[in-house]
Amino acid sequence: MFPTVDTSFITEGWAGHLSYLLLVLSMLMRRMLWLRLCVIASALVGIAFDFFWLGNPVGVFWQALLVAVNVAELTILWRNDRRAVFSDEEDGFRARFLLGLSPGRARRFLDLGRWEDLPEGKVLTVEGETPEFLCYIAMGEVAVHSGGRLVRVVAAGHFIGEMSLLGEGGAVATAILQTPARVWRIERAKVVRLRQTNHATMGVLEAAFARDMRAKLVFQNTLRPKEDASA
């Protein structure tokens, strides 16, 4: 005899399958909000299936607990987003590089670093050495030297030290402030730890590095014709 499809698959079984389908779908969500909403929807369908079709109080209890935990987590996320406050310079940083993060997550990330006013001549990276900090230049200019030669000047709105974080080597150039500067900087060790513990935030940060490096290259290329003409 040929095997037949169990009728429960297309009658009362549909609720059980829908519950698992929503759970699988939640694993595909890149944003925490949608992930938790899918888990809640999966658990609610699972509660209905366990209660009305299976008469399984144990399943109802654990599915209800799953709903409660995820509702509590969403409440915490909502509260953190409502409480997140940013200065003007942080808003500029966030608008350019952290749009993929909720306000609460962006606030937690920024709190890992600190804002500082640094003097002219401060060395941010040394060619061949592992930088201690990742820096974002909010105000000021940075002279970048490679092989003892000035190769570019980086203006405000860019990172310094990100290249070594994308790889595992030392800095590719020496970066020195040629004006007093306002910077946000974070210890390299914290960024490395973030890569291991918070893939979502690190993914947004690495995408920001890529956009920043692209902007630097575009700016560098626009200067070359002028430099060549003056040579």
N, CA and C of each residue as an Amber inpcrd file, in Angstrom:
protein
   693
   0.8310000  -1.1870000   0.0000000   0.0000000   0.0000000   0.0000000
   0.8760000   1.2510000   0.0000000   0.3720000   2.2870000  -0.6850000
   1.0830000   3.5530000  -0.6910000   0.7710000   4.3110000   0.5930000
   1.7610000   5.0150000   1.1450000   1.4970000   5.7960000   2.3610000
   0.5310000   6.9320000   2.0550000  -0.2880000   7.2270000   3.0020000
  -1.2570000   8.3150000   2.8360000  -0.9130000   9.4470000   3.7910000
  -1.3040000  10.6560000   3.4220000  -1.0670000  11.8100000   4.2740000
  -2.0620000  11.7950000   5.4190000  -1.5750000  11.9030000   6.6130000
  -2.4520000  11.9500000   7.7850000  -3.4170000  13.1250000   7.6510000
  -4.7020000  12.8350000   7.8370000  -5.6980000  13.9040000   7.7000000
  -5.5080000  15.0000000   8.7390000  -4.8270000  14.6950000   9.8490000
  -4.5990000  15.7210000  10.8610000  -3.7220000  16.8470000  10.3330000
  -2.9570000  16.5390000   9.2590000  -2.0880000  17.5590000   8.6850000
  -2.9000000  18.6950000   8.0710000  -4.0740000  18.3670000   7.5330000
  -4.8630000  19.3950000   6.8540000  -6.1420000  19.7350000   7.6140000
  -6.3690000  19.1430000   8.7790000  -7.5400000  19.5130000   9.5790000
  -7.0710000  20.1420000  10.8690000  -7.1700000  19.4070000  11.9840000
  -6.7690000  20.0130000  13.2480000  -5.2650000  20.2280000  13.3530000
  -4.4840000  19.5200000  12.5400000  -3.0250000  19.6500000  12.6100000
  -2.4970000  20.9700000  12.0860000  -3.3180000  21.7180000  11.3490000
  -2.8150000  22.9560000  10.7520000  -2.3180000  23.9500000  11.7900000
  -2.9730000  23.9830000  12.9590000  -2.5670000  24.9400000  13.9910000
  -1.1740000  24.6090000  14.5240000  -0.9170000  23.3220000  14.7090000
   0.4070000  22.9260000  15.1740000   1.4860000  23.2620000  14.1650000
   1.1820000  23.0130000  12.8930000   2.1640000  23.3360000  11.8550000
   2.3820000  24.8440000  11.7510000   1.3220000  25.6180000  11.8830000
   1.4480000  27.0760000  11.8150000   2.3040000  27.5980000  12.9620000
   2.1270000  27.0130000  14.1350000   2.9200000  27.4270000  15.2850000
   4.4080000  27.2340000  15.0210000   4.7870000  26.0790000  14.5040000
   6.1920000  25.8170000  14.2120000   6.6910000  26.6510000  13.0340000
   5.8140000  26.8820000  12.0480000   6.2050000  27.7110000  10.9120000
   6.5550000  29.1310000  11.3550000   5.7460000  29.6830000  12.2610000
   6.0260000  31.0250000  12.7810000   7.3190000  31.0420000  13.5960000
   7.5800000  29.9530000  14.3050000   8.8170000  29.8680000  15.0800000
  10.0300000  29.8500000  14.1610000   9.9340000  29.0760000  13.0740000
  11.0280000  29.0480000  12.0920000  11.1950000  30.4240000  11.4500000
  10.0680000  31.0610000  11.1270000  10.1160000  32.3920000  10.5170000
  10.8090000  33.3990000  11.4280000  10.6020000  33.2620000  12.7290000
  11.2250000  34.1990000  13.6680000  12.7470000  34.1350000  13.5870000
  13.2930000  32.9490000  13.2790000  14.7360000  32.7980000  13.1800000
  15.3200000  33.5240000  11.9690000  14.4580000  33.8900000  11.0220000
  14.9130000  34.5970000   9.8290000  14.8710000  36.1120000   9.9880000
  14.2820000  36.5700000  11.0910000  14.1410000  38.0010000  11.3080000
  15.4720000  38.6180000  11.7450000  15.8380000  39.7220000  11.1310000
  17.0830000  40.3970000  11.4740000  16.8890000  41.4300000  12.5770000
  15.6750000  41.8930000  12.7540000  15.3920000  42.8850000  13.7980000
  14.7550000  42.1890000  14.9870000  15.2160000  42.5550000  16.1850000
  14.7460000  41.9020000  17.3970000  13.2490000  42.0650000  17.5910000
  12.6880000  43.2260000  17.2240000  11.2510000  43.4540000  17.3910000
  10.4480000  42.4110000  16.6350000  10.7680000  42.2060000  15.3560000
  10.0110000  41.2550000  14.5390000  10.2680000  39.8180000  14.9690000
  11.4700000  39.5380000  15.4290000  11.7580000  38.1940000  15.9340000
  10.8490000  37.8640000  17.1130000  10.7550000  38.7810000  18.0580000
   9.9440000  38.5150000  19.2500000   8.4550000  38.4850000  18.9180000
   8.0210000  39.3250000  17.9830000   6.6120000  39.2940000  17.5910000
   6.2530000  37.9580000  16.9440000   7.1430000  37.4170000  16.1330000
   6.8880000  36.1080000  15.5160000   6.8570000  35.0010000  16.5670000
   7.7520000  35.0850000  17.5580000   7.7540000  34.0940000  18.6320000
   6.4470000  34.1650000  19.4250000   5.9800000  35.3770000  19.7070000
   4.7140000  35.5320000  20.4370000   3.5580000  34.9540000  19.6270000
   3.5270000  35.2580000  18.3210000   2.4610000  34.7150000  17.4650000
   2.5180000  33.1910000  17.4390000   3.7350000  32.6410000  17.3510000
   3.8900000  31.1840000  17.3600000   3.3650000  30.5780000  18.6590000
   3.6980000  31.2090000  19.7880000   3.2570000  30.6850000  21.0850000
   1.7410000  30.7880000  21.2510000   1.1350000  31.8690000  20.7550000
  -0.3260000  32.0100000  20.8680000  -1.0560000  30.9380000  20.0620000
  -0.5530000  30.6790000  18.8530000  -1.1490000  29.5990000  18.0540000
  -0.9190000  28.2660000  18.7440000   0.2670000  28.0930000  19.3350000
   0.5650000  26.8550000  20.0590000  -0.3470000  26.6670000  21.2640000
  -0.6850000  27.7480000  21.9560000  -1.6050000  27.6660000  23.0970000
  -2.9770000  27.1760000  22.6300000  -3.4490000  27.7660000  21.5250000
  -4.7530000  27.3450000  20.9900000  -4.7240000  25.8750000  20.6060000
  -3.6500000  25.4440000  19.9700000  -3.5350000  24.0450000  19.5430000
  -3.5080000  23.1030000  20.7410000  -2.6760000  23.4480000  21.7570000
  -2.5670000  22.5930000  22.9440000  -3.8670000  22.5620000  23.7480000
  -4.5820000  23.6840000  23.8000000  -5.7790000  23.7540000  24.6350000
  -6.9940000  23.1270000  23.9530000  -7.2500000  23.5280000  22.7070000
  -8.4840000  23.0940000  22.0360000  -8.3670000  21.7340000  21.3690000
  -7.2140000  21.4080000  20.8110000  -7.0970000  20.1530000  20.0660000
  -6.4570000  19.0370000  20.8830000  -5.3980000  19.3780000  21.6270000
  -4.6720000  18.3260000  22.3470000  -5.0980000  18.1890000  23.7970000
  -5.7060000  19.2320000  24.3620000  -6.0360000  19.1880000  25.7870000
  -4.7940000  18.9860000  26.6200000  -3.7240000  19.7070000  26.3020000
  -2.4200000  19.5110000  26.9320000  -2.0930000  20.7120000  27.8260000
  -2.3810000  20.6510000  29.1280000  -2.1220000  21.7960000  30.0170000
  -0.6420000  22.1160000  30.1560000   0.2160000  21.1010000  30.0390000
   1.6570000  21.3510000  30.1460000   2.1170000  22.2400000  28.9860000
   1.6600000  21.9100000  27.7780000   2.0150000  22.7150000  26.6120000
   1.4740000  24.1360000  26.7330000   0.2340000  24.2610000  27.2390000
  -0.3580000  25.5850000  27.4100000   0.4820000  26.4180000  28.3770000
   0.9130000  25.8050000  29.4820000   1.6980000  26.5250000  30.4790000
   3.0000000  27.0600000  29.8880000   3.7570000  26.1970000  29.1940000
   5.0560000  26.6200000  28.6830000   4.9270000  27.6150000  27.5330000
   3.9100000  27.4500000  26.7120000   3.6960000  28.4190000  25.6360000
   3.2890000  29.7770000  26.2290000   2.4540000  29.7600000  27.2730000
   2.0580000  31.0020000  27.9260000   3.2630000  31.6820000  28.5730000
   4.1520000  30.8930000  29.1550000   5.3640000  31.4460000  29.7430000
   6.2320000  32.0940000  28.6650000   6.2930000  31.4530000  27.4960000
   7.0590000  32.0030000  26.3790000   6.4920000  33.3540000  25.9440000
   5.1670000  33.4580000  25.9070000   4.5280000  34.7330000  25.5720000
   4.8820000  35.7910000  26.6070000   4.7780000  35.4200000  27.8820000
   5.0330000  36.3810000  28.9600000   6.4650000  36.9000000  28.9150000
   7.4270000  36.0120000  28.6850000   8.8310000  36.4160000  28.6450000
   9.0800000  37.3780000  27.4900000   8.5300000  37.0700000  26.3180000
   8.7700000  37.9260000  25.1560000   8.0330000  39.2560000  25.2570000
   6.8460000  39.2590000  25.8670000   6.1470000  40.5250000  26.0960000
   6.9570000  41.3850000  27.0660000   7.5350000  40.7530000  28.0910000
   8.3640000  41.4910000  29.0490000   9.5960000  42.0790000  28.3580000
  10.2290000  41.3040000  27.4660000  11.4060000  41.7870000  26.7560000
  11.0490000  42.9430000  25.8180000   9.9020000  42.8430000  25.1510000
   9.4650000  43.9370000  24.2820000   9.1680000  45.1960000  25.0950000
   8.6200000  45.0090000  26.2830000   8.3480000  46.1520000  27.1630000
   9.6440000  46.8350000  27.5740000  10.6750000  46.0360000  27.8660000
  11.9770000  46.5950000  28.2270000  12.5780000  47.3540000  27.0500000
  12.4950000  46.7690000  25.8450000  13.0080000  47.4400000  24.6570000
  12.2860000  48.7630000  24.4190000  10.9660000  48.7390000  24.5630000
  10.1770000  49.9550000  24.3730000  10.5600000  51.0230000  25.4060000
  10.7240000  50.5950000  26.6540000  11.0960000  51.5350000  27.7180000
  12.4800000  52.1310000  27.4560000  13.4410000  51.2790000  27.0250000
  14.7860000  51.7760000  26.7420000  14.7750000  52.7590000  25.5790000
  13.9620000  52.4780000  24.5620000  13.8710000  53.3860000  23.4160000
  13.2830000  54.7270000  23.8380000  12.2630000  54.6840000  24.6990000
  11.6270000  55.9240000  25.1490000  12.5700000  56.7610000  26.0140000
  13.4180000  56.0930000  26.7660000  14.3190000  56.8040000  27.6750000
  15.5980000  57.2930000  27.0070000  15.9010000  56.7790000  25.8100000
  17.1570000  57.1290000  25.1370000  17.1540000  58.6000000  24.7260000
  18.1590000  59.3260000  25.1520000  18.3110000  60.7500000  24.8250000
  19.7000000  60.9330000  24.2200000  19.7790000  61.7740000  23.1680000
  21.0420000  61.9740000  22.4620000  21.3520000  63.4680000  22.3420000
  22.6240000  63.7880000  22.4540000  23.0740000  65.1640000  22.2030000
  23.0750000  65.4090000  20.6950000  23.3040000  66.6540000  20.2980000
  23.3380000  66.9800000  18.8740000  24.4480000  66.2210000  18.1540000
  25.6260000  66.1260000  18.7690000  26.7310000  65.4230000  18.1190000
  26.4630000  63.9230000  18.0610000  25.7850000  63.3900000  19.0740000
  25.4210000  61.9760000  19.0290000  24.3540000  61.7100000  17.9770000
  23.4280000  62.6380000  17.8160000  22.4150000  62.4890000  16.7760000
  23.0460000  62.4720000  15.3950000  24.0710000  63.3110000  15.1860000
  24.7640000  63.3080000  13.9060000  25.4640000  61.9910000  13.6490000
  26.1250000  61.4600000  14.6700000  26.7970000  60.1660000  14.5720000
  25.7840000  59.0580000  14.2900000  24.6950000  59.0820000  15.0440000
  23.6650000  58.0520000  14.9090000  22.9940000  58.0870000  13.5320000
  22.6790000  59.2980000  13.0520000  22.0090000  59.4290000  11.7590000
  22.8830000  58.9190000  10.6240000  24.1820000  59.0430000  10.7810000
  25.0840000  58.6380000   9.7060000  25.4680000  57.1680000   9.7690000
  25.6310000  56.6290000  10.9850000  26.2170000  55.2970000  11.0970000
  25.3840000  54.2620000  11.8490000  24.3990000  54.6740000  12.6500000
  23.7170000  53.7160000  13.5250000  22.2220000  53.6020000  13.2590000
  21.7870000  53.9230000  12.0510000  20.3500000  53.8870000  11.7510000
  19.7610000  52.4810000  11.8690000  20.5870000  51.4620000  11.7610000
  20.0930000  50.0970000  11.8870000  19.8210000  49.6650000  13.3180000
  20.1330000  50.5320000  14.2920000  19.9200000  50.1960000  15.6990000
  18.7470000  50.9800000  16.2540000  17.9990000  50.3580000  17.1530000
  16.9300000  51.0650000  17.8520000  17.5630000  52.1400000  18.7310000
  16.7930000  53.1550000  19.1540000  17.3590000  54.1880000  20.0300000
  18.0080000  53.6250000  21.2920000  17.3600000  52.6260000  21.8990000
  17.9210000  52.0470000  23.1170000  19.2560000  51.3620000  22.8750000
  19.3580000  50.6070000  21.7810000  20.6090000  49.9150000  21.4640000
  21.7050000  50.9180000  21.0780000  21.3210000  51.9490000  20.3320000
  22.2920000  52.9720000  19.9660000  22.8300000  53.6720000  21.2140000
  21.9410000  53.9430000  22.1750000  22.3550000  54.5900000  23.4180000
  23.3350000  53.6990000  24.1870000  23.0520000  52.4110000  24.2630000
  23.9460000  51.5000000  24.9770000  25.3030000  51.4200000  24.2910000
  25.2890000  51.4180000  22.9470000  26.5600000  51.3550000  22.2220000
  27.3860000  52.6160000  22.4640000  26.7650000  53.7790000  22.3570000
  27.4980000  55.0280000  22.5680000  28.0440000  55.1240000  23.9840000
  27.3190000  54.5710000  24.9370000  27.7700000  54.6070000  26.3370000
  29.0030000  53.7390000  26.5760000  29.3190000  52.8440000  25.6390000
  30.5350000  52.0390000  25.7700000  31.7880000  52.8840000  25.5460000
  31.6260000  53.9770000  24.8080000  32.7530000  54.8790000  24.5640000
  32.5890000  56.1720000  25.3410000  33.3820000  57.1770000  24.9610000
  33.2890000  58.4690000  25.6510000  33.6740000  59.5850000  24.6840000
  33.1060000  60.7590000  24.9390000  33.4230000  61.9500000  24.1580000
  34.5840000  62.6740000  24.8220000  35.5430000  63.1030000  23.9980000
  36.7250000  63.7740000  24.5250000  37.1400000  64.9180000  23.5990000
  37.7540000  65.9360000  24.1860000  38.3970000  67.0070000  23.4280000
  39.8920000  66.7280000  23.4500000  40.4720000  66.5000000  22.2710000
  41.8840000  66.1450000  22.1790000  42.6770000  67.2880000  21.5430000
  43.9310000  67.4700000  21.9500000  44.7330000  68.5990000  21.4460000
  45.3610000  68.3020000  20.0880000  45.7420000  69.3540000  19.4050000
  46.5110000  69.2220000  18.1630000  47.7990000  68.4440000  18.4370000
  48.1450000  67.5460000  17.5060000  49.3600000  66.7520000  17.6670000
  49.1460000  65.4110000  18.3420000  47.9290000  65.1550000  18.8390000
  47.6360000  63.8740000  19.4870000  47.7120000  62.7460000  18.4570000
  48.4650000  61.7070000  18.7820000  48.6100000  60.5540000  17.8880000
  47.4740000  59.5680000  18.1630000  46.6890000  59.2830000  17.1210000
  45.5540000  58.3720000  17.2770000  45.9230000  56.9330000  16.9120000
  46.7290000  56.7690000  15.8720000  47.2030000  55.4350000  15.4890000
  48.6570000  55.5480000  15.0460000  49.3760000  54.4380000  15.1720000
  50.7650000  54.3660000  14.7190000  50.8610000  53.2280000  13.7220000
  51.4090000  53.5100000  12.5620000  51.5100000  52.5140000  11.4970000
  52.1840000  51.2400000  12.0040000  51.5070000  50.1060000  11.7550000
  52.0600000  48.8100000  12.1470000  51.7290000  48.3800000  13.5600000
  51.2180000  49.3090000  14.3780000  50.8650000  48.9770000  15.7630000
  49.3470000  48.8580000  15.9130000  48.9280000  48.0050000  16.8330000
  47.4950000  47.8200000  17.0750000  46.9360000  49.0250000  17.8210000
  45.9420000  49.7210000  17.2320000  45.3820000  50.9030000  17.9060000
  44.6880000  50.5200000  19.2110000  44.7960000  51.3900000  20.1840000
  44.1180000  51.1490000  21.4590000  42.6440000  51.5240000  21.3740000
  42.3230000  52.4870000  20.4890000  40.9560000  52.9950000  20.3940000
  40.4690000  52.9990000  18.9430000  39.1670000  52.8780000  18.8020000
  38.4700000  53.2540000  17.5750000  37.9380000  54.6580000  17.8160000
  38.2140000  55.5820000  16.8930000  37.8270000  56.9790000  17.0810000
  36.8640000  57.4310000  15.9880000  35.9020000  58.2520000  16.3820000
  35.0470000  58.9660000  15.4350000  35.3400000  60.4450000  15.6020000
  35.6750000  61.1130000  14.5020000  36.0390000  62.5230000  14.5530000
  34.7860000  63.3610000  14.3330000  34.3220000  64.0190000  15.3820000
  33.1430000  64.8730000  15.2720000  33.5200000  66.2750000  14.8120000
  34.6770000  66.7690000  15.2630000  35.1920000  68.0810000  14.8570000
  36.7080000  67.9750000  14.7890000  37.3050000  68.6340000  13.7800000
  38.7510000  68.6250000  13.6620000  39.2140000  67.9070000  12.4030000
  40.5370000  67.8690000  12.2130000  41.1370000  67.2280000  11.0540000
  42.2940000  66.3430000  11.4870000  42.4630000  65.2450000  10.7340000
  43.5000000  64.2680000  11.0560000  44.4260000  64.1120000   9.8570000
  45.7290000  64.2460000  10.0840000  46.7230000  64.0030000   9.0410000
  47.1120000  62.5260000   9.0840000  47.0280000  61.8740000   7.9310000
  47.3220000  60.4450000   7.8400000  48.6330000  60.2580000   7.0800000
  49.5980000  59.6130000   7.7210000  50.9210000  59.4010000   7.1340000
  51.1580000  57.9020000   6.9290000  51.7710000  57.5710000   5.7950000
  52.1550000  56.1870000   5.5180000  53.5690000  56.1900000   4.9730000
  54.4300000  55.3880000   5.5730000  55.8200000  55.3680000   5.1430000
  56.5110000  56.7010000   5.3190000  56.0770000  57.4790000   6.3170000
  56.6690000  58.7760000   6.5770000  56.1910000  59.8770000   5.6560000
  55.1890000  59.6040000   4.8100000  54.6950000  60.5960000   3.8560000
  53.2220000  60.8860000   4.1160000  52.8540000  62.1540000   4.0320000
  51.4500000  62.5260000   4.1970000  50.6590000  62.0270000   2.9930000
  49.6290000  61.2100000   3.2550000  48.8520000  60.6450000   2.1520000
  47.4530000  61.2240000   2.0540000  46.9330000  61.7420000   3.1580000
  45.6080000  62.3560000   3.1200000  45.3420000  63.1140000   4.4190000
  44.3240000  63.9510000   4.3420000  43.8100000  64.6200000   5.5370000
  42.3520000  64.2050000   5.6910000  42.0280000  63.6410000   6.8350000
  40.6680000  63.1810000   7.1120000  39.9340000  64.2450000   7.9050000
  38.8010000  64.6800000   7.3800000  38.0160000  65.7210000   8.0360000
  37.0310000  65.1050000   9.0240000  36.2470000  65.9670000   9.6480000
  35.2490000  65.5070000  10.6180000  34.2170000  64.6180000   9.9340000
  33.6370000  63.7220000  10.7280000  32.5920000  62.8460000  10.2250000
  33.0800000  61.4790000   9.8120000  34.3310000  61.1430000  10.1700000
  34.8950000  59.8560000   9.7610000  35.5160000  59.1220000  10.9470000
  35.7080000  57.8040000  10.7420000  36.3750000  56.9660000  11.7440000
  37.8810000  56.9790000  11.5190000  38.6050000  56.7350000  12.5910000
  40.0380000  56.4810000  12.5440000  40.2900000  55.2000000  13.3430000
  40.9850000  54.2440000  12.7260000  41.3090000  52.9900000  13.4120000
  40.4160000  51.8330000  13.0430000  39.4810000  52.0440000  12.1140000
  38.5450000  50.9700000  11.7820000  39.1740000  49.8740000  10.9360000
  40.2110000  50.2210000  10.1460000  40.8210000  49.2250000   9.2640000
  41.4080000  48.0520000  10.0500000  42.0520000  48.3530000  11.1620000
  42.6600000  47.2860000  11.9560000  41.6020000  46.4160000  12.6190000
  40.4050000  46.9760000  12.8480000  39.3260000  46.1840000  13.4440000
  38.7200000  45.2250000  12.4310000  38.6810000  45.6280000  11.1590000
  38.1520000  44.7440000  10.1310000  39.1150000  43.5970000   9.8620000
  40.4030000  43.8420000  10.0770000  41.4000000  42.7880000   9.9720000
  41.8810000  42.4150000  11.3520000  43.0290000  41.8130000  11.4090000
  43.5800000  41.4420000  12.7130000  44.9840000  42.0140000  12.8890000
  45.4170000  42.8770000  11.9480000  46.7580000  43.4120000  12.0180000
  46.8010000  44.7660000  12.6840000  47.9330000  45.4390000  12.5140000
  48.1060000  46.7570000  13.0790000  47.5070000  47.8190000  12.1770000
  47.6560000  49.0610000  12.5850000  47.1380000  50.1850000  11.8050000
  47.8850000  50.2700000  10.4810000  47.1870000  50.6520000   9.4200000
  47.8030000  50.7370000   8.0950000  48.5160000  52.0680000   7.9010000
  48.2950000  53.0150000   8.8140000  48.9250000  54.3260000   8.7010000
  48.9930000  54.9770000  10.0790000  49.7800000  56.0310000  10.1620000
  49.8590000  56.8360000  11.3820000  48.9030000  58.0180000  11.2440000
  48.0570000  58.2090000  12.2250000  47.0640000  59.2900000  12.1900000
  47.3410000  60.2580000  13.3370000  47.5120000  61.5340000  12.9910000
  47.8420000  62.5640000  13.9770000  46.8910000  63.7350000  13.8030000
  46.3510000  64.2150000  14.9040000  45.4650000  65.3710000  14.8340000
  46.2570000  66.5980000  14.4170000  45.8170000  67.2620000  13.3570000
  46.4990000  68.4910000  12.9490000  45.7390000  69.7450000  13.4010000
  44.6160000  69.5240000  14.0980000  43.8780000  70.6080000  14.7540000
  43.3400000  70.0520000  16.0690000  42.9770000  70.8910000  17.0110000
  42.2270000  70.3830000  18.1720000  40.9560000  69.6940000  17.6740000
  40.5260000  68.6460000  18.3560000  39.4170000  67.8500000  17.8410000
  38.4740000  67.4140000  18.9470000  37.2320000  67.2360000  18.5560000
  36.2070000  66.6310000  19.4070000  35.9590000  65.2380000  18.8580000
  36.1810000  64.2080000  19.6840000  36.0850000  62.8310000  19.2010000
  35.2410000  61.9950000  20.1600000  34.6700000  60.9390000  19.6020000
  34.1000000  59.8580000  20.4160000  34.9960000  58.6700000  20.1810000
  35.4520000  58.0510000  21.2760000  36.3060000  56.8890000  21.0750000
  35.9760000  55.7740000  22.0540000  36.2280000  54.5590000  21.5760000
  35.9020000  53.3620000  22.3260000  37.1050000  52.4360000  22.3080000
  37.3740000  51.7850000  23.4250000  38.5080000  50.8740000  23.4920000
  38.3360000  49.7220000  22.5100000  39.4170000  49.3770000  21.8520000
  39.3890000  48.2880000  20.8730000  38.8720000  46.9930000  21.5030000
  39.2740000  46.7260000  22.7460000  38.8540000  45.4950000  23.4200000
  37.3380000  45.4070000  23.5310000  36.6690000  46.5460000  23.7210000
  35.2130000  46.5460000  23.8290000  34.5600000  46.2090000  22.4900000
  35.1580000  46.7130000  21.4090000  34.6110000  46.4080000  20.0860000
  34.8020000  44.9280000  19.7640000  35.9580000  44.3800000  20.1170000
  36.2140000  42.9540000  19.9070000  35.2130000  42.1120000  20.7010000
  34.9460000  42.5260000  21.9370000  33.9640000  41.8120000  22.7600000
  32.5730000  41.9300000  22.1610000  32.2690000  43.0790000  21.6170000
  30.9670000  43.2960000  20.9790000  30.7870000  42.3540000  19.7960000
  31.8450000  42.1260000  19.0550000  31.7870000  41.2090000  17.9120000
  31.4340000  39.7960000  18.3630000  31.8510000  39.4240000  19.5540000
  31.6110000  38.0790000  20.0610000  30.2500000  37.9280000  20.7230000
  29.6960000  39.0220000  21.2610000  28.4860000  38.9270000  22.0740000
  27.2500000  39.5750000  21.4660000  27.4340000  40.4920000  20.5320000
  26.2830000  41.2120000  19.9790000  26.4540000  41.3510000  18.4710000
  26.0400000  40.3140000  17.7580000  26.2540000  40.2730000  16.3110000
  25.4280000  41.3390000  15.5870000  24.2430000  41.6530000  16.1000000
  23.3920000  42.6430000  15.4310000  24.0420000  44.0240000  15.4480000
  24.4920000  44.4470000  16.6250000  25.1550000  45.7570000  16.7310000
  26.4440000  45.7790000  15.9370000  27.2080000  44.6960000  15.9960000
  28.4740000  44.6550000  15.2700000  28.2370000  44.6740000  13.7710000
  27.1670000  44.0430000  13.3120000  26.8500000  44.0650000  11.8900000
  26.5750000  45.4800000  11.4040000  25.8340000  46.2440000  12.1990000
  25.5530000  47.6470000  11.8510000  26.8530000  48.4540000  11.8470000
  27.7190000  48.1970000  12.8160000  28.9750000  48.9330000  12.9150000
  29.9030000  48.6050000  11.7370000  29.9880000  47.3480000  11.3460000
  30.8440000  46.9720000  10.2230000  30.3170000  47.5500000   8.9160000
  28.9920000  47.6200000   8.7700000  28.4160000  48.2770000   7.5910000
  28.7690000  49.7610000   7.5960000  28.7910000  50.3780000   8.7850000
  29.1780000  51.7850000   8.8940000  30.6400000  51.9740000   8.4930000
  31.5200000  51.0280000   8.9060000  32.9240000  51.1010000   8.5050000
  33.0520000  51.0800000   6.9850000  32.2930000  50.1780000   6.3510000
  32.3720000  50.0350000   4.8990000  31.9370000  51.3240000   4.1960000
  30.8440000  51.9370000   4.6650000  30.3720000  53.1900000   4.0620000
  31.3920000  54.3080000   4.2770000  31.9920000  54.3300000   5.4570000
  32.9600000  55.3730000   5.7670000  34.2010000  55.2390000   4.8890000
  34.6870000  54.0210000   4.7150000  35.8660000  53.8180000   3.8720000
  35.5690000  54.1740000   2.4210000  34.3520000  53.8700000   1.9650000
  33.9620000  54.2310000   0.6040000  33.9530000  55.7540000   0.4440000
  33.4260000  56.4630000   1.4350000  33.3930000  57.9270000   1.3760000
  34.8050000  58.5000000   1.3600000  35.7090000  57.9090000   2.1340000
  37.0980000  58.3720000   2.1440000  37.7580000  58.1850000   0.7790000
  37.4990000  57.0360000   0.1520000  38.0920000  56.7650000  -1.1600000
  37.5550000  57.7200000  -2.2190000  36.2470000  57.9820000  -2.1700000
  35.6530000  58.9150000  -3.1270000  36.2740000  60.2900000  -2.9690000
  36.4180000  60.7380000  -1.7270000  37.0150000  62.0510000  -1.4640000
  38.4720000  62.0840000  -1.9310000  39.1910000  60.9960000  -1.6800000
  40.5920000  60.9230000  -2.0950000  40.7110000  61.0120000  -3.6090000
  39.8080000  60.3160000  -4.3240000  39.8650000  60.3180000  -5.7840000
  39.5220000  61.6760000  -6.3740000  38.6640000  62.4370000  -5.7050000
  38.3140000  63.7660000  -6.2160000  39.4820000  64.7320000  -6.0830000
  40.4110000  64.4450000  -5.1730000  41.5630000  65.3270000  -4.9880000
  42.6900000  65.0360000  -5.9740000  42.7540000  63.8010000  -6.5000000
  43.8910000  63.4040000  -7.3230000  44.0720000  64.2290000  -8.5830000
  43.0120000  64.5370000  -9.3470000  43.2250000  65.3550000 -10.5400000
  43.8680000  66.7030000 -10.2150000  43.4560000  67.3510000  -9.1150000
  44.0240000  68.6320000  -8.7270000  45.5060000  68.4680000  -8.3710000
  45.8000000  67.3640000  -7.6370000  47.1800000  67.1270000  -7.2310000
  48.0550000  66.8810000  -8.4510000  47.5340000  66.1030000  -9.4140000
  48.2950000  65.7910000 -10.6070000  48.5350000  67.0420000 -11.4530000
  47.5060000  67.9290000 -11.4860000  47.6260000  69.1390000 -12.2870000
  48.6510000  70.0870000 -11.7090000  48.7720000  70.0640000 -10.3890000
  49.7230000  70.9840000  -9.7400000  51.1360000  70.4450000  -9.7060000
  51.2820000  69.1530000 -10.0540000  52.6090000  68.5170000  -9.9870000
  53.5110000  68.9740000 -11.1370000
